[in-house]
């Protein structure tokens, strides 16, 4: 099974991808459209710079975006994320769903974002909090340092940038409204049907059993617990290509699509 999808590992927290400033969704779309399978990240970064694919970006910024963001988010441990998202963009897929999938891969790559979303963000939302405040994130980061979960000691400046990167990622996907006085308001959020179908097939194609799949921690990135996940999967229409059957704690899914491209085609044709 793809190790990036293994059920929640404790990974050390790095800071690069969340502290250098995320590219816009338009820029990610542009990179996906121009990326060629098999091209090395270094060669791709050089071609993006040489051909001016990301206009108004300096050579250094282009390398940062391609090597420190695009590569770890979409090309590790293999290029299936880039291939699938490229196919979705080429098929003129829904931008909100694309934004959700970008967040999924971003969180998988950035362990600190993944853990904060599951351990603090959604639990606070479930408990009725109305706002996410910058000190809430900074407290989490401080506790992570004290527990030895960061790869190195964070300076106050780095911690502040990392907190902004986390809140920016959660705002960018649509979980929060824009900042007001160091606080961002929670948004009533429901993941798109395509993102739900995509994640289900992503985990299925990675080799997870049906029962393990519905309990995977990735669903928690979108605020879904096991029963919520089952309800969402059960409610998908025939385009999703799955039939969900439950018998107590046992889950069985009949999968009608055999590749992710078939799923993408079903939602974009």
ABEGO torsion letter per residue (X at the ends): XBAAABBEBBBBBBAAAAAAEBBBAAAAAAAAAABBBGBBAAAAAAAAAAAGABBGBBAAAAAAAAAAAAAAAAAOABAAAAAAAAAAAAAGBBAAAAAAAAAAAAAAABAAAAAAAAAAAAAAAAAGBABBBAAAAAAAAAAAAAAGABABBBBAAAAAAAAAAAAAAAAAAGABBBBBGGBBBBBBBBBBAAAAAAAAAAAAAAGBBAAAAAABAAAAAAGBBAAAAAAAAAABBAAAGBBBBBBEABBBBBBABABAAAAAAAAAX
